[in-house]
Amino acid sequence: MILPGATLGLLGGGQLGRMFTAVARTRGYEVLVLDPDPSSPAAQFASAHLCAPYEDEAAISELGVRSAAVTIEFENVPATVLERLAQRCVVRPGAATVAICQGRVDEKGFLSANGFPVAPWAPVRSAADLELAVQRVGLPALLKLDRLGYDGKGQAVVADLDEARAAFAVFGGQPCILERRIDLAAEVSVVLARGADGAVAPFPVAENRHRNGILDLSVAPAEVRPELAAAATRTACAIAAALDYVGVIGVEFFIDTDGRLLVNELAPRPHNSGHYTLDACLTSQFEQQLRALCGMPLGDPAQVRAAAMVNILGDAWRGGEPRWSEVLGEPDARLHLYGKREPRPGRKMGHYTCLADTPERARELAGRLRDALTAPVSP
């Protein structure tokens, strides 16, 4: 067990890293952040900041020498960097697991090979692959970049082969997957922690709604049939076991109009839809990340109040500074801001969580506060 006073390394300095760092520092750990952004949100709370590219040799060496253990806050840290760090210290999650989640082809291949339910898909490595991919997958479909697409970026809806060819050209001929477009009834996610001893602690299932490809609202517990929620939790736990995963992982699911549960994506880190755990659960996803990293027993993930979490994007500043007093003046709301200096459309600047006795009441309060947050100030 790695005890307080030790230094923990963190690759990535965004808001997920900020929330992990806040928990770790509160528990008595030092945190060393490696991130190329000089105004990194996590670095504002960290003990020290290595402001350098992720593949910088000197920075990697220093991180490995100074850290008792290293974790990540986003999945696109080069797996080779994690391999090198693992020669010096504990690294959780491991390089092999992260590598699977870095590309959609590898991720879908892993899920399919292990019998987990996914939408029909096919790899597209060249324009010549498109016709066969369309035949295998069917239409309409989504063409998605294999790597680096997130929050709806790097995706295109295609209705026929010509549209697929045009989208592939727009993506610069980079490797992609073609995936059947699903008639959605709902989207849900399971965030869970898994320890090195194989112990698993899943949080309650969250139901998610997106705007323009970006998560807008998460409600937990999800308002879906209990058997679907139970199936999602079982599947997420089985995926973590198949990966031999150590840490916190988010598993996103589609529920189609026939009631089928399909795995969408994996996130080998805390997940946006798990932010409600900071305020509504006995142990948050960031506390679990710390516990799994340091070899402590996992905490109790029980949810004590229903919750609705809303992302605050840079769009909220269009009419001036948001009316924070509306959220702060509500006893059942909790505001979290990420310390980012420049609000831009689509950029995640913070979130708030509303607590209530039922998911429906939490969702209603979240909607009222959303309207009040950006309402024009009366003259």
MOWO-V64364 format. One line per field, one symbol per residue. burial: b if it has 9 or more other C-alpha atoms within 8 Angstrom, else e. A space follows every 50 residues. Layout:
burial: ???
This chain:
burial: eeeeebbbbbbbbbbbbbbbbbbbbeeebbbbbbbbeeebbbbebbeebb bbebeeeebbbebbeebbbbbbbbbebebebbbebbeebbbbbbbebbbb bbbbbbbbebbbeeebbbbebbbbbbbebbeebbebbebbbbbbbbbbbe ebebbebbbebebbbebbeebebbbbbbbbbeebbbbbbbbbbbbbebeb bbbbbbbbbbeeebbbbbbbbbeeeeebbebbbebbbebbbeeebbbbbb bbbbbbeeeebbbbebbbbbbebbbbbbebbbbbbbbbbbbbbbbbebbe bbbebbbbbbbbbbbbbeeeebbeebbbeeeebbbeebebeebeeebbbb bbbbbbebbebbbebbeebeebbbeeeee
